[in-house]
Amino acid sequence: MKERIPLEEGDFYFSEEGYKVFTAQYHLKRGYCCESGCRHCPYGYSAKANTRR
């Protein structure tokens, strides 16, 4: 089971549709890329190309 990372201010925001959107700050704290095509992926993953930059 993966470690739960407590959320802090700046880790996410709510989109206009009401979804929780994680920021690059949160992804870096998590420490790995989940390869889900996250909007703010700091690891350079491209869901369209299925590759990392």
PDB file of N, CA, C, O and CB in Angstrom:
ATOM      1  N   MET A   1       0.839  -1.175   0.000  1.00  0.00           N
ATOM      2  CA  MET A   1       0.000   0.000   0.000  1.00  0.00           C
ATOM      3  C   MET A   1       0.888   1.245   0.000  1.00  0.00           C
ATOM      4  O   MET A   1       1.883   1.308   0.723  1.00  0.00           O
ATOM      5  CB  MET A   1      -0.957  -0.006   1.216  1.00  0.00           C
ATOM      6  N   LYS A   2       0.522   2.224  -0.812  1.00  0.00           N
ATOM      7  CA  LYS A   2       1.305   3.446  -0.922  1.00  0.00           C
ATOM      8  C   LYS A   2       1.024   4.364   0.256  1.00  0.00           C
ATOM      9  O   LYS A   2      -0.072   4.368   0.817  1.00  0.00           O
ATOM     10  CB  LYS A   2       1.005   4.163  -2.241  1.00  0.00           C
ATOM     11  N   GLU A   3       2.037   5.143   0.620  1.00  0.00           N
ATOM     12  CA  GLU A   3       1.934   6.066   1.741  1.00  0.00           C
ATOM     13  C   GLU A   3       0.971   7.212   1.422  1.00  0.00           C
ATOM     14  O   GLU A   3       1.000   7.771   0.326  1.00  0.00           O
ATOM     15  CB  GLU A   3       3.317   6.618   2.101  1.00  0.00           C
ATOM     16  N   ARG A   4       0.125   7.553   2.387  1.00  0.00           N
ATOM     17  CA  ARG A   4      -0.775   8.706   2.246  1.00  0.00           C
ATOM     18  C   ARG A   4      -0.010   9.972   2.564  1.00  0.00           C
ATOM     19  O   ARG A   4       0.689  10.057   3.574  1.00  0.00           O
ATOM     20  CB  ARG A   4      -2.017   8.573   3.172  1.00  0.00           C
ATOM     21  N   ILE A   5      -0.151  10.954   1.691  1.00  0.00           N
ATOM     22  CA  ILE A   5       0.524  12.231   1.896  1.00  0.00           C
ATOM     23  C   ILE A   5      -0.526  13.246   2.325  1.00  0.00           C
ATOM     24  O   ILE A   5      -1.490  13.471   1.594  1.00  0.00           O
ATOM     25  CB  ILE A   5       1.277  12.701   0.598  1.00  0.00           C
ATOM     26  N   PRO A   6      -0.365  13.864   3.491  1.00  0.00           N
ATOM     27  CA  PRO A   6      -1.354  14.844   3.941  1.00  0.00           C
ATOM     28  C   PRO A   6      -1.375  16.057   3.008  1.00  0.00           C
ATOM     29  O   PRO A   6      -0.329  16.532   2.565  1.00  0.00           O
ATOM     30  CB  PRO A   6      -1.054  15.289   5.387  1.00  0.00           C
ATOM     31  N   LEU A   7      -2.570  16.544   2.720  1.00  0.00           N
ATOM     32  CA  LEU A   7      -2.713  17.701   1.843  1.00  0.00           C
ATOM     33  C   LEU A   7      -2.466  18.987   2.615  1.00  0.00           C
ATOM     34  O   LEU A   7      -2.898  19.142   3.757  1.00  0.00           O
ATOM     35  CB  LEU A   7      -4.105  17.725   1.200  1.00  0.00           C
ATOM     36  N   GLU A   8      -1.768  19.897   1.970  1.00  0.00           N
ATOM     37  CA  GLU A   8      -1.471  21.201   2.548  1.00  0.00           C
ATOM     38  C   GLU A   8      -1.922  22.279   1.582  1.00  0.00           C
ATOM     39  O   GLU A   8      -2.262  21.994   0.434  1.00  0.00           O
ATOM     40  CB  GLU A   8       0.039  21.343   2.869  1.00  0.00           C
ATOM     41  N   GLU A   9      -1.924  23.512   2.051  1.00  0.00           N
ATOM     42  CA  GLU A   9      -2.304  24.628   1.198  1.00  0.00           C
ATOM     43  C   GLU A   9      -1.367  24.683  -0.014  1.00  0.00           C
ATOM     44  O   GLU A   9      -0.149  24.588   0.133  1.00  0.00           O
ATOM     45  CB  GLU A   9      -2.265  25.966   1.990  1.00  0.00           C
ATOM     46  N   GLY A  10      -1.936  24.834  -1.192  1.00  0.00           N
ATOM     47  CA  GLY A  10      -1.152  24.894  -2.417  1.00  0.00           C
ATOM     48  C   GLY A  10      -1.004  23.563  -3.112  1.00  0.00           C
ATOM     49  O   GLY A  10      -0.448  23.504  -4.209  1.00  0.00           O
ATOM     50  N   ASP A  11      -1.489  22.479  -2.500  1.00  0.00           N
ATOM     51  CA  ASP A  11      -1.384  21.153  -3.110  1.00  0.00           C
ATOM     52  C   ASP A  11      -2.464  20.903  -4.160  1.00  0.00           C
ATOM     53  O   ASP A  11      -2.290  20.061  -5.041  1.00  0.00           O
ATOM     54  CB  ASP A  11      -1.463  20.088  -2.039  1.00  0.00           C
ATOM     55  N   PHE A  12      -3.567  21.625  -4.073  1.00  0.00           N
ATOM     56  CA  PHE A  12      -4.649  21.418  -5.020  1.00  0.00           C
ATOM     57  C   PHE A  12      -5.545  22.647  -5.078  1.00  0.00           C
ATOM     58  O   PHE A  12      -5.466  23.541  -4.236  1.00  0.00           O
ATOM     59  CB  PHE A  12      -5.464  20.178  -4.646  1.00  0.00           C
ATOM     60  N   TYR A  13      -6.402  22.664  -6.101  1.00  0.00           N
ATOM     61  CA  TYR A  13      -7.450  23.667  -6.211  1.00  0.00           C
ATOM     62  C   TYR A  13      -8.653  22.989  -6.857  1.00  0.00           C
ATOM     63  O   TYR A  13      -8.531  21.882  -7.381  1.00  0.00           O
ATOM     64  CB  TYR A  13      -6.973  24.921  -7.040  1.00  0.00           C
ATOM     65  N   PHE A  14      -9.797  23.635  -6.824  1.00  0.00           N
ATOM     66  CA  PHE A  14     -10.992  23.078  -7.439  1.00  0.00           C
ATOM     67  C   PHE A  14     -11.215  23.719  -8.802  1.00  0.00           C
ATOM     68  O   PHE A  14     -11.172  24.941  -8.943  1.00  0.00           O
ATOM     69  CB  PHE A  14     -12.223  23.285  -6.532  1.00  0.00           C
ATOM     70  N   SER A  15     -11.452  22.879  -9.800  1.00  0.00           N
ATOM     71  CA  SER A  15     -11.728  23.374 -11.145  1.00  0.00           C
ATOM     72  C   SER A  15     -13.128  23.979 -11.186  1.00  0.00           C
ATOM     73  O   SER A  15     -13.894  23.847 -10.231  1.00  0.00           O
ATOM     74  CB  SER A  15     -11.591  22.237 -12.194  1.00  0.00           C
ATOM     75  N   GLU A  16     -13.458  24.636 -12.279  1.00  0.00           N
ATOM     76  CA  GLU A  16     -14.790  25.220 -12.443  1.00  0.00           C
ATOM     77  C   GLU A  16     -15.874  24.151 -12.364  1.00  0.00           C
ATOM     78  O   GLU A  16     -17.002  24.428 -11.957  1.00  0.00           O
ATOM     79  CB  GLU A  16     -14.885  25.965 -13.777  1.00  0.00           C
ATOM     80  N   GLU A  17     -15.521  22.923 -12.757  1.00  0.00           N
ATOM     81  CA  GLU A  17     -16.474  21.814 -12.725  1.00  0.00           C
ATOM     82  C   GLU A  17     -16.597  21.194 -11.339  1.00  0.00           C
ATOM     83  O   GLU A  17     -17.454  20.341 -11.111  1.00  0.00           O
ATOM     84  CB  GLU A  17     -16.063  20.751 -13.721  1.00  0.00           C
ATOM     85  N   GLY A  18     -15.739  21.625 -10.411  1.00  0.00           N
ATOM     86  CA  GLY A  18     -15.792  21.122  -9.040  1.00  0.00           C
ATOM     87  C   GLY A  18     -14.845  19.980  -8.742  1.00  0.00           C
ATOM     88  O   GLY A  18     -14.920  19.384  -7.668  1.00  0.00           O
ATOM     89  N   TYR A  19     -13.944  19.657  -9.681  1.00  0.00           N
ATOM     90  CA  TYR A  19     -12.987  18.578  -9.461  1.00  0.00           C
ATOM     91  C   TYR A  19     -11.762  19.091  -8.717  1.00  0.00           C
ATOM     92  O   TYR A  19     -11.367  20.244  -8.889  1.00  0.00           O
ATOM     93  CB  TYR A  19     -12.571  17.947 -10.795  1.00  0.00           C
ATOM     94  N   LYS A  20     -11.163  18.246  -7.897  1.00  0.00           N
ATOM     95  CA  LYS A  20      -9.926  18.583  -7.209  1.00  0.00           C
ATOM     96  C   LYS A  20      -8.780  18.380  -8.200  1.00  0.00           C
ATOM     97  O   LYS A  20      -8.630  17.297  -8.764  1.00  0.00           O
ATOM     98  CB  LYS A  20      -9.731  17.709  -5.912  1.00  0.00           C
ATOM     99  N   VAL A  21      -7.973  19.417  -8.412  1.00  0.00           N
ATOM    100  CA  VAL A  21      -6.854  19.377  -9.352  1.00  0.00           C
ATOM    101  C   VAL A  21      -5.562  19.528  -8.561  1.00  0.00           C
ATOM    102  O   VAL A  21      -5.339  20.550  -7.912  1.00  0.00           O
ATOM    103  CB  VAL A  21      -6.981  20.496 -10.444  1.00  0.00           C
ATOM    104  N   PHE A  22      -4.716  18.510  -8.618  1.00  0.00           N
ATOM    105  CA  PHE A  22      -3.459  18.547  -7.888  1.00  0.00           C
ATOM    106  C   PHE A  22      -2.435  19.400  -8.634  1.00  0.00           C
ATOM    107  O   PHE A  22      -2.360  19.368  -9.863  1.00  0.00           O
ATOM    108  CB  PHE A  22      -2.919  17.125  -7.672  1.00  0.00           C
ATOM    109  N   THR A  23      -1.652  20.159  -7.875  1.00  0.00           N
ATOM    110  CA  THR A  23      -0.636  21.036  -8.445  1.00  0.00           C
ATOM    111  C   THR A  23       0.692  20.294  -8.552  1.00  0.00           C
ATOM    112  O   THR A  23       0.854  19.192  -8.026  1.00  0.00           O
ATOM    113  CB  THR A  23      -0.476  22.314  -7.593  1.00  0.00           C
ATOM    114  N   ALA A  24       1.640  20.926  -9.246  1.00  0.00           N
ATOM    115  CA  ALA A  24       2.984  20.352  -9.365  1.00  0.00           C
ATOM    116  C   ALA A  24       3.606  20.189  -7.984  1.00  0.00           C
ATOM    117  O   ALA A  24       4.340  19.230  -7.745  1.00  0.00           O
ATOM    118  CB  ALA A  24       3.886  21.239 -10.260  1.00  0.00           C
ATOM    119  N   GLN A  25       3.319  21.112  -7.077  1.00  0.00           N
ATOM    120  CA  GLN A  25       3.824  21.028  -5.698  1.00  0.00           C
ATOM    121  C   GLN A  25       3.444  19.691  -5.070  1.00  0.00           C
ATOM    122  O   GLN A  25       4.281  19.042  -4.443  1.00  0.00           O
ATOM    123  CB  GLN A  25       3.272  22.193  -4.843  1.00  0.00           C
ATOM    124  N   TYR A  26       2.193  19.276  -5.232  1.00  0.00           N
ATOM    125  CA  TYR A  26       1.748  18.006  -4.654  1.00  0.00           C
ATOM    126  C   TYR A  26       2.436  16.828  -5.343  1.00  0.00           C
ATOM    127  O   TYR A  26       2.897  15.899  -4.681  1.00  0.00           O
ATOM    128  CB  TYR A  26       0.217  17.869  -4.766  1.00  0.00           C
ATOM    129  N   HIS A  27       2.501  16.870  -6.669  1.00  0.00           N
ATOM    130  CA  HIS A  27       3.114  15.753  -7.403  1.00  0.00           C
ATOM    131  C   HIS A  27       4.573  15.568  -7.001  1.00  0.00           C
ATOM    132  O   HIS A  27       5.041  14.436  -6.879  1.00  0.00           O
ATOM    133  CB  HIS A  27       3.015  15.987  -8.920  1.00  0.00           C
ATOM    134  N   LEU A  28       5.292  16.662  -6.794  1.00  0.00           N
ATOM    135  CA  LEU A  28       6.689  16.558  -6.375  1.00  0.00           C
ATOM    136  C   LEU A  28       6.805  15.976  -4.975  1.00  0.00           C
ATOM    137  O   LEU A  28       7.718  15.196  -4.704  1.00  0.00           O
ATOM    138  CB  LEU A  28       7.363  17.925  -6.428  1.00  0.00           C
ATOM    139  N   LYS A  29       5.885  16.346  -4.074  1.00  0.00           N
ATOM    140  CA  LYS A  29       5.891  15.766  -2.724  1.00  0.00           C
ATOM    141  C   LYS A  29       5.616  14.274  -2.787  1.00  0.00           C
ATOM    142  O   LYS A  29       6.197  13.496  -2.031  1.00  0.00           O
ATOM    143  CB  LYS A  29       4.848  16.460  -1.827  1.00  0.00           C
ATOM    144  N   ARG A  30       4.718  13.873  -3.700  1.00  0.00           N
ATOM    145  CA  ARG A  30       4.382  12.455  -3.838  1.00  0.00           C
ATOM    146  C   ARG A  30       5.602  11.673  -4.306  1.00  0.00           C
ATOM    147  O   ARG A  30       5.836  10.552  -3.854  1.00  0.00           O
ATOM    148  CB  ARG A  30       3.208  12.262  -4.823  1.00  0.00           C
ATOM    149  N   GLY A  31       6.379  12.261  -5.211  1.00  0.00           N
ATOM    150  CA  GLY A  31       7.660  11.679  -5.572  1.00  0.00           C
ATOM    151  C   GLY A  31       7.690  10.746  -6.765  1.00  0.00           C
ATOM    152  O   GLY A  31       8.731  10.144  -7.027  1.00  0.00           O
ATOM    153  N   TYR A  32       6.607  10.599  -7.494  1.00  0.00           N
ATOM    154  CA  TYR A  32       6.624   9.738  -8.678  1.00  0.00           C
ATOM    155  C   TYR A  32       5.507  10.150  -9.637  1.00  0.00           C
ATOM    156  O   TYR A  32       4.575  10.857  -9.254  1.00  0.00           O
ATOM    157  CB  TYR A  32       6.472   8.248  -8.276  1.00  0.00           C
ATOM    158  N   CYS A  33       5.612   9.707 -10.870  1.00  0.00           N
ATOM    159  CA  CYS A  33       4.593   9.976 -11.886  1.00  0.00           C
ATOM    160  C   CYS A  33       3.636   8.788 -11.960  1.00  0.00           C
ATOM    161  O   CYS A  33       4.065   7.637 -12.043  1.00  0.00           O
ATOM    162  CB  CYS A  33       5.248  10.249 -13.280  1.00  0.00           C
ATOM    163  N   CYS A  34       2.341   9.081 -11.929  1.00  0.00           N
ATOM    164  CA  CYS A  34       1.339   8.010 -11.983  1.00  0.00           C
ATOM    165  C   CYS A  34       0.933   7.686 -13.418  1.00  0.00           C
ATOM    166  O   CYS A  34       0.162   6.755 -13.652  1.00  0.00           O
ATOM    167  CB  CYS A  34       0.103   8.403 -11.174  1.00  0.00           C
ATOM    168  N   GLU A  35       1.458   8.460 -14.387  1.00  0.00           N
ATOM    169  CA  GLU A  35       1.189   8.269 -15.817  1.00  0.00           C
ATOM    170  C   GLU A  35      -0.303   8.320 -16.146  1.00  0.00           C
ATOM    171  O   GLU A  35      -0.798   7.550 -16.969  1.00  0.00           O
ATOM    172  CB  GLU A  35       1.763   6.941 -16.278  1.00  0.00           C
ATOM    173  N   SER A  36      -1.014   9.251 -15.479  1.00  0.00           N
ATOM    174  CA  SER A  36      -2.441   9.440 -15.732  1.00  0.00           C
ATOM    175  C   SER A  36      -2.716  10.688 -16.565  1.00  0.00           C
ATOM    176  O   SER A  36      -3.872  11.005 -16.842  1.00  0.00           O
ATOM    177  CB  SER A  36      -3.194   9.524 -14.419  1.00  0.00           C
ATOM    178  N   GLY A  37      -1.668  11.391 -16.961  1.00  0.00           N
ATOM    179  CA  GLY A  37      -1.846  12.598 -17.756  1.00  0.00           C
ATOM    180  C   GLY A  37      -2.317  13.785 -16.938  1.00  0.00           C
ATOM    181  O   GLY A  37      -3.122  14.584 -17.416  1.00  0.00           O
ATOM    182  N   CYS A  38      -1.835  13.912 -15.724  1.00  0.00           N
ATOM    183  CA  CYS A  38      -2.243  15.003 -14.834  1.00  0.00           C
ATOM    184  C   CYS A  38      -1.933  16.361 -15.456  1.00  0.00           C
ATOM    185  O   CYS A  38      -0.917  16.530 -16.129  1.00  0.00           O
ATOM    186  CB  CYS A  38      -1.543  14.876 -13.472  1.00  0.00           C
ATOM    187  N   ARG A  39      -2.808  17.310 -15.225  1.00  0.00           N
ATOM    188  CA  ARG A  39      -2.693  18.655 -15.796  1.00  0.00           C
ATOM    189  C   ARG A  39      -1.388  19.344 -15.418  1.00  0.00           C
ATOM    190  O   ARG A  39      -0.810  20.050 -16.245  1.00  0.00           O
ATOM    191  CB  ARG A  39      -3.860  19.506 -15.348  1.00  0.00           C
ATOM    192  N   HIS A  40      -0.915  19.160 -14.202  1.00  0.00           N
ATOM    193  CA  HIS A  40       0.275  19.856 -13.715  1.00  0.00           C
ATOM    194  C   HIS A  40       1.437  18.902 -13.441  1.00  0.00           C
ATOM    195  O   HIS A  40       2.181  19.092 -12.479  1.00  0.00           O
ATOM    196  CB  HIS A  40      -0.059  20.628 -12.455  1.00  0.00           C
ATOM    197  N   CYS A  41       1.591  17.897 -14.266  1.00  0.00           N
ATOM    198  CA  CYS A  41       2.647  16.894 -14.057  1.00  0.00           C
ATOM    199  C   CYS A  41       4.033  17.525 -14.208  1.00  0.00           C
ATOM    200  O   CYS A  41       4.372  18.019 -15.284  1.00  0.00           O
ATOM    201  CB  CYS A  41       2.486  15.722 -15.056  1.00  0.00           C
ATOM    202  N   PRO A  42       4.843  17.512 -13.132  1.00  0.00           N
ATOM    203  CA  PRO A  42       6.191  18.071 -13.210  1.00  0.00           C
ATOM    204  C   PRO A  42       7.203  17.076 -13.783  1.00  0.00           C
ATOM    205  O   PRO A  42       8.371  17.416 -13.970  1.00  0.00           O
ATOM    206  CB  PRO A  42       6.642  18.522 -11.833  1.00  0.00           C
ATOM    207  N   TYR A  43       6.758  15.853 -14.060  1.00  0.00           N
ATOM    208  CA  TYR A  43       7.658  14.816 -14.549  1.00  0.00           C
ATOM    209  C   TYR A  43       7.678  14.726 -16.069  1.00  0.00           C
ATOM    210  O   TYR A  43       8.411  13.913 -16.633  1.00  0.00           O
ATOM    211  CB  TYR A  43       7.265  13.484 -13.969  1.00  0.00           C
ATOM    212  N   GLY A  44       6.881  15.553 -16.735  1.00  0.00           N
ATOM    213  CA  GLY A  44       6.918  15.617 -18.195  1.00  0.00           C
ATOM    214  C   GLY A  44       6.182  14.499 -18.898  1.00  0.00           C
ATOM    215  O   GLY A  44       6.455  14.239 -20.070  1.00  0.00           O
ATOM    216  N   TYR A  45       5.262  13.827 -18.230  1.00  0.00           N
ATOM    217  CA  TYR A  45       4.528  12.738 -18.868  1.00  0.00           C
ATOM    218  C   TYR A  45       3.503  13.294 -19.850  1.00  0.00           C
ATOM    219  O   TYR A  45       2.790  14.246 -19.534  1.00  0.00           O
ATOM    220  CB  TYR A  45       3.836  11.857 -17.811  1.00  0.00           C
ATOM    221  N   SER A  46       3.430  12.707 -21.031  1.00  0.00           N
ATOM    222  CA  SER A  46       2.450  13.085 -22.039  1.00  0.00           C
ATOM    223  C   SER A  46       1.527  11.901 -22.281  1.00  0.00           C
ATOM    224  O   SER A  46       1.959  10.875 -22.807  1.00  0.00           O
ATOM    225  CB  SER A  46       3.140  13.535 -23.360  1.00  0.00           C
ATOM    226  N   ALA A  47       0.262  12.035 -21.904  1.00  0.00           N
ATOM    227  CA  ALA A  47      -0.696  10.948 -22.088  1.00  0.00           C
ATOM    228  C   ALA A  47      -0.947  10.674 -23.561  1.00  0.00           C
ATOM    229  O   ALA A  47      -1.191   9.529 -23.944  1.00  0.00           O
ATOM    230  CB  ALA A  47      -2.007  11.274 -21.391  1.00  0.00           C
ATOM    231  N   LYS A  48      -0.890  11.717 -24.399  1.00  0.00           N
ATOM    232  CA  LYS A  48      -1.115  11.544 -25.833  1.00  0.00           C
ATOM    233  C   LYS A  48      -0.023  10.693 -26.465  1.00  0.00           C
ATOM    234  O   LYS A  48      -0.312   9.813 -27.276  1.00  0.00           O
ATOM    235  CB  LYS A  48      -1.186  12.902 -26.527  1.00  0.00           C
ATOM    236  N   ALA A  49       1.223  10.948 -26.100  1.00  0.00           N
ATOM    237  CA  ALA A  49       2.353  10.220 -26.679  1.00  0.00           C
ATOM    238  C   ALA A  49       2.756   9.021 -25.831  1.00  0.00           C
ATOM    239  O   ALA A  49       3.554   8.190 -26.265  1.00  0.00           O
ATOM    240  CB  ALA A  49       3.542  11.148 -26.848  1.00  0.00           C
ATOM    241  N   ASN A  50       2.194   8.927 -24.598  1.00  0.00           N
ATOM    242  CA  ASN A  50       2.528   7.875 -23.644  1.00  0.00           C
ATOM    243  C   ASN A  50       4.030   7.837 -23.370  1.00  0.00           C
ATOM    244  O   ASN A  50       4.634   6.768 -23.285  1.00  0.00           O
ATOM    245  CB  ASN A  50       2.053   6.516 -24.164  1.00  0.00           C
ATOM    246  N   THR A  51       4.626   9.043 -23.232  1.00  0.00           N
ATOM    247  CA  THR A  51       6.049   9.155 -22.960  1.00  0.00           C
ATOM    248  C   THR A  51       6.312  10.271 -21.970  1.00  0.00           C
ATOM    249  O   THR A  51       5.439  11.093 -21.689  1.00  0.00           O
ATOM    250  CB  THR A  51       6.828   9.394 -24.250  1.00  0.00           C
ATOM    251  N   ARG A  52       7.520  10.289 -21.448  1.00  0.00           N
ATOM    252  CA  ARG A  52       7.970  11.393 -20.592  1.00  0.00           C
ATOM    253  C   ARG A  52       8.935  12.240 -21.382  1.00  0.00           C
ATOM    254  O   ARG A  52       9.677  11.732 -22.221  1.00  0.00           O
ATOM    255  CB  ARG A  52       8.634  10.873 -19.280  1.00  0.00           C
ATOM    256  N   ARG A  53       8.927  13.545 -21.113  1.00  0.00           N
ATOM    257  CA  ARG A  53       9.849  14.464 -21.791  1.00  0.00           C
ATOM    258  C   ARG A  53      11.205  14.427 -21.160  1.00  0.00           C
ATOM    259  O   ARG A  53      12.110  15.136 -21.599  1.00  0.00           O
ATOM    260  CB  ARG A  53       9.316  15.881 -21.771  1.00  0.00           C
TER     261      ARG A  53
END
